[in-house]
Structures are given as C-alpha cells and as structure tokens.
C-alpha cells in the first residue's frame, strides 16, 4: 500500500464524520453453498464472522507491495483476437470430442470470461528479506532491593505545633468518659451487690419461714405426743376398767355358783339317806335273817312237797294213759259198734283223769 | 467524626484472660464450641468469659437450652486446676438461678461432683460445697443429694475440712436431713455434731445446732439424740450470747423434748432457768422456740410446778409483735394451768 496521506479535512463540527462507504461487518461466508434447512435452523442467529479466519481478508506482510489485478473488463482488441482463436480451437475440440461437462452456461446478463492467472501472478522477487531474530532474557539475578524512592523535595516546608489547651480542654472532655467508666463500674458493682442482697433477703425470708415452720412442727409434735399419751392413758384405763368388770363378773358368778352349790348340796344328806334307805342298805338283821335264810328254806321245802305231789300225779297220769291205750287197742280191733263207745269212753276217761288230778290239787291247796 | 459517646460494648481485647464474645445470640454457641476445643488456653478463656455471662438469668436459660451443662460436666474432671476451679464457679453461679438448679438436677451433675469432694484445691471444694448447698435448698435437689449417697462422705468431711467449708456442709446437711435422717444417723452424725457444738466459731455452732434440730424433728433422730446425751450439751449452749446460736439451740431442744425421755433429760439438765431468761428478753429471736420448749417441759408435773410461778413472764409475751409468739404464749399458759 502506498502510504497516502489521508486528506486532512478540517473537522466540521456540525456534520458528523462520514465514510465513503458505510462500514459494515460481513457475515461469515458459508463453507458449503448448499446447506440443509436443519443445519440452518440449528445454527441460530448468524454471528459476525471472525476476521482472523476470514479468507477474504488480506494477510501477510503488511508492508509488502501488492499490485491490484488489472481490470477485468476486456478492452484491447488483441486480447479479443486471441480469444476468438482460442474459441475456435475449442470448438474444434468440442466437435471432435464429446461434449464434456464444462462450466455451465452463463446466466443471463453475465458473461463467462476465461481468465488466466498468469497475469496475476507475482514474482516472489519482491519478497522482502526477512531475518529471524531471537532474543532471550538472562536468568533473573538477585535484584538488590530498590532504594527507597524519595522524590525530590518540592514545595515549601511548613511546620505546625499544637499548644496545650488549643485542641480541647481535657477536663471538660474527660467528663463524659469518666462518667461512663465510673457509671459502668458502679452499675456492675450495684448489680453484684443487688444479687447478693437479693439472695440474702431470700435466705432470711426462708430462715424466718423455717423458724415458724419449726415452731409449728414442734407444736404439732407436742400435740401428737400429748395425744398419744392421752390415748395410751385412755387405753390403759379402759383395759383396767374391763379387767375390773371382768373380775367383778367373775366374783359375782363365783358367789352365785357357791350359793347355788350350797343350796343344792343342802338336802344332799337327807336324799342320800333316803336313797339308801330306799335301796335297803339299812335293814333289821332278824328280818333280814328270816328273809334270807328262813323263807328260801321254806320255799324249797314247799317245792319239794309239791314236786312230790306232781310226781304222783304224773305217775297216775301215765298209769291212766297206759290203761286207756290198752283199752283202745283192745276196742279198735273189735267191730265198729264199739267205736262210738270208745271215743265216748275216752273223753270220759280223760275227763275223769283231770277231774281226779283237779281233786288232788284242791286237796293240796288248803295245806 | 469522633463522638464522646462510648458504645455499650467494651472494647474487644480489654481483658486478655477472657475469650472474645461473639455478637448477640452467637456468643454462647461460640463459647460452647470453644469449651470443647483441645487447646487448654481456649478452654480457660472461654470459662472466664462464661463466668461473667452466667450472672444474667437470660443467658443461663440460653446456656442450658444449648446443652452447656454436659460440657461442663466433662470439664469437671479436667487435670488443670484452673479449668476445674472455673467450672465449679460457673456451676455454682448457675445453681443460684432456679432454671439452673433444675438443669443441674436433670443432667445429673450432682453425682459428677462427688468426685470433686477430695480435690486438692480449696476453691474447687468450696465451690462444690456451695453447689450442694444451693441444690439442697430445693426439695428435688435435696432428694438428688440424698440419692447420690452424699451424706456419709459429707459427715466424714465435717471432721476434716476447713471452717468455711464446714459451714457450707452443715447448711447442706440441715436441708437434706429435713427429708431423711437414717443415713446420717448410720454415719454417726450426732457424735460429730456434738463436738461441733463446742467449736469456737459462732456460725459453726449455730449451724451445728440447726442440723441437730433437723435431725431431732424425725422420730429416730429424737431417739438417737437422747441416747447420745446431746441434750445436756445443748442446755449448756443456751448460755451462749450469740442470737443465732440461741435460736438454733432452743429449736433443737424444742424438738428433742417432745419425747418423754428427752423431756426428762432436759429437766435433769436444768433447762428451765436459761429458757425463762430467753423468754423474758423482749428482742430475742429465740423467744418463740424457748416458749415452745417450755410448753413441752410444762407437761411434766415437776415442770408445771416450777412454771406456775413464772406465769407473768408468759403474760408479757402475749404483747409481743409477732403473732406466732402470742399464740405460743397462749398455748403455754393453757398447758401450765391444766389440771388433770
């Protein structure tokens, strides 16, 4: 680029600066011409492209000479002729060969132009000689500390001194501080004293209450003790009384029993004697003697006599019996005309036998 | 522009021994984390800051909600004495608040504190006993102390500890024995207390008499007190000039004289004259107790005889300011004039 001096225009204050062409930032050139819709929608809003990678930006050494390419418009007739000759050649080629697919036909209003890049080639002879240079810092050495930077003295020296009493009056200023200090101390002390006093009050209160309570408690115990004693006394007396009653009752019973026994036993002796008398313990000996000895002998004698009599009668009975039997035997064999007589005889005979015995008895009785 | 008004918060590093507090609500959680840190200095500083914070009831509430007490429980057995001392101090201040006491009961700190009873450092022991004392003032706390089986060790400690700590132990015992007395009797508390009755310090004497009062308010305590022959010692203590001692002694006699044996031993020890002297004083605090004791003694025939002559003393008590004293005097007169 030839450094051209930009015409210095006087800054016009009322008209803002204007460009020859309005600056615009170009959108990035798409890499592929045809893009699917999906890719487009995915991309989102188009960002401004990065000029660092934009191929349209000229790169390289800024100071190198760069010649603009010649105008693209076809002006010289020589060039026209050349082109025509070429066209002919090509037409021949085309007719001879199959039509190759070349570049498509130009769009209406446009013309395709063959361009050879020879015109635009540059020789590298204009290359600027570049030399690589290196530099490397030395290893860091211990740097001594930077000396104190005292800037040069500028300005004027001025001194000032505060005399006593000029800033403030100590006595007046210290008052609030002292007040607070002492106040806080006193407050703290008062708090502590109050705490202790409160406690002491509580204790004295409690002590007074404890005394009253103790007194009442002692009274209670005393009354309890008294009550207990009285109850015990009462109990004892009651027991004594019961004992007394019991004894009394016992004595009365004893007396009654004694009286009863006495009365009961009073006619004991007469009744005993009566009983004995009734039982026959008191007896007349002669009577007894007669009774025990004489009468049994008499009775036995009488019995003997009677037995004899009985014996006699039995003998008689047996005699009669034998006689009658014999007669019966005798009369049974004979004819039945004697049968009525036999039984009639027998009752007569038997009548006669008891009659005879009855007579014998009657004879004994008067004896 | 600088103003002379100072902010409500202290400057940050004003006290290097304390941990810096985070702002507002974050203060306590941060301290909680610092307590758990393995570094000793952080723990100590956090504890120092915590000590100051727990005076505020709201902070105590927040601390317990955050679960500080578990951390403090683990720190109780730390090897460093400063940590232990500060931990016990924090716990003793926490025990001063009601919510703190409940929290201590729930997390079972009392049983953890039993290990500190033999701590070589005095302050740790003192704070431990302070905590027990505060806890015993609550009924649930007293129950907790009893359940932790602390009574026998405490009774043993009575013989060996320093005076201040003995006072705390006596207070604790008096509150616990109000509830149950059998363990203490088994540990021989009555004997120890009898010695303490003749201690030179007034506070210890009065507190020992108070513990005897609590013991003899139970039936088996009364029996033990009569057997050990404490009543003559108490009667001799009636001559003491200190009002607290008089109050506690008369109270102890009052309870001990309820049983017949106690009454007869009190009569035998000539308790009536000093008691009458106490009743006669207008401003004596022991008046109420003395009147009650005399009432008890008047139930004996000999007592009644003696007191019939002193009826006017009781008449004067009827004009006392306190209603309880008037009532007691009335009852005393009734008992004295009672005829079987």
Interface residues (C-beta under 8 A of the other chain):
Chain A: X173 X176 X177 X180 X191 X192 X195 X199 X206 X211 X212 X214 X215 X216 X217 X218 X219 X221 X222 X224 X225 X226 X229
Chain B: X4 X5 X6 X55 X96 X137 X213 X217 X247 X251 X254 X255 X258 X259 X260 X285 X288 X289 X292 X293 X295 X296 X299 X324 X328 X331
